[in-house]
């Protein structure tokens, strides 16, 4: 005889498959009998994942007020999260801080620290002046289930996805007998409001899979969308499909080729951008290997008749160790809109914007609380034919629901509010504010820290293609590794003291200095725009665990990561100041290696708790921005090299072969001299040789590129870093090239 399953077992099974409403029913049946805090915690978890924040808060509070909370240490974290999603940032901050005092879960600890910062950000936020008006769409579009991903085609047709309940024929499984599937709907307009939505009939919908996330490519008459398996709501794998419009009808959709879709992972939420030659660049969200966190935003280039290129991760500052999803690229403004649960926001997912394209992005900006809410805000889109308007998706309070007032997503429209007219007044003369010269000096010295052998562990190169913010993001997530390395410390008092020192180091040394570096970059740009010529000194240091020679290479790579960050700041705005012909900016490099390490810092590789994971060792792994000079006050530091102020195009190369090429540069050397430092930022390019700096002749650098395993690329940039013998000024220029098959 088969034993009947208990309510707990049935609830656990439903929870495992992501059927949280069913799980709640079974858990409640058990809780009404036992009133056990452990069951209340399961109910809270189910309500949280069902996006019913108020009910989740209620049951987490029951657990938090019981003696059993000590056996459920994560309860305080989730209690804080629910306060945050309910718009109570002050209460959330208190519980995040309480959780952090005893946190032992590395992932939740890192997230709790970030959430606590976000709560403080919310509490410190100034009034929103962004001027957006958000309106809840009518029941012609929104129903009791979830609607999402609305985009406008032209000025009169709205496409979006909606959940619909369907029966699964022949199923006797109590968990899977009823399903809800996303399907694509459309609504045309009468005036400013959409008519009753109807099921789309273009052949996109699949009756056995979720069909959603439509993106339209008007230039190439194509629609991209997502098909996702409905078998497991807790982990839904998705693939991107494309359909083309031909001879008056939509052709049968096909799964996108190449490596865009990856078995075992999701590729979803596509959005269409264009390269300068009108080639499609498709941005999408994926949790594929290589992501910085869970879901990141990636891109692939799609040329007509060719296989899509291998996806590329957007990297920082867009992606984080959290989730970045629902990208939308507005080609008119060159702006990427996306949602993130890590960047500082009001709760849940917030919508952010970042200007840029492809591999160059500005720091993301929160869209403000006229757009965002304490709940989840997703799928921001811009109406191409109706500027200043668009749509977003949210489960904020006021959305229609089947259970709880935040359970389900609805579609909201937004419009940019017209600024009020102000009476004209006569202005004698308007002048732009001038940055105060020398304002940057109060930030110095700035110390930026690295993990052991970062960046590019075991590399024999003196340069890197990594920028500092990339190493910083990885480093901040290693706090738990540093603490675990000391678990054998003598006694709890010693261990707690070490952990406190590690927390202080990450919060007040690593993070604080990174924030000052961002301020430094802003002030540097102000100085250069004001016409000042700047020289800055960057010194690199290392802990003594490696050899002196290798530590010098590490120091140079660390300095190179700072140079890269300067280069990539605000879409490369500072690159035009690099070299003597520009504003100009020159960077003096001093690689000290471990020669300046404090006495007593361990170099014992057998005791990494001391030589790698101690705060003493960590403080030696840094670069320092030491000096900042105005060259009109000290012009003797200008180099004789005249580097181009823009990227130099060196041609098109082909896959599967070596390519030899040369670069010629002007110089103003008055006597014959040579280079004493030259490096390239790619392991596939080597310097074959170079001429001397002879008066009246050009400097020629001979290079070889190994393209035997290279992939085609429309445009890539190669940094070359040089220094003249007898100088400390390091100058960097960029070469631009493309690769074809």
Secondary structure, DSSP 4 states (H G I P E B T S, - for coil): -PPPPPHHHHHHHHHHHT-HHHHHHHHHHHHHHH--HHHHHHHHHHHHHTT-HHHHHHHHHHHHTSGGGGG-TTHHHHHHHHHHHTT-HHHHHHHHHHHHTS---HHHHHHHHHHHHHHHHHHHPPPP-S-EEEEE--TTT--SS-EEEEEEETTTEEEEEEEEEEE-TT---TTTSEEEEEEEEEEEEETTEE---EE--SS---TTEEEEEEEEETTTTEEEEEEEE-S-TTS--EEEEEEEEETTEEPPPEE--TTSS-TTS-EEEEEEEE-TTS-EEEEEEE--TT-SSSSEEEEEEE-TTSPPPPPEE--TTT--SS-EEEEEEETTTTEEEEEESSSS-SSSSEEEEEEEETTEEPPPEE--TTT--SS-EEEEEE-TTSTTEEEEEE--TTS--SSSTTSS-EEEEEEEPPPPP------S---PPPPPTTGGGGG-SEEEE--TT-SSTT---S--S--HHHHHHHHHTTHHHHHHTTTTSSHHHHHHHHHHHHHHIIIIIIIHHHHHHHHHHHHHHHHHHTT--EEEEEEEE--TTS-HHHHHHHHHHHHHHHHHHHHHTTTTGGGGGBSTTSS-EEEEEEEEETTTPPTT----TT-HHHHTSSHHHHTTSEEEEEEEEETTT-GGG--SEE--SSPEEEEEEETTSEEEEEEEEEE--SS-B-EEEEEES-TTEEEEEE--B-TTS-EEEEEEEE-TTPPPEEEEEEEEEEEETT--EEEEEEEEEEEE-
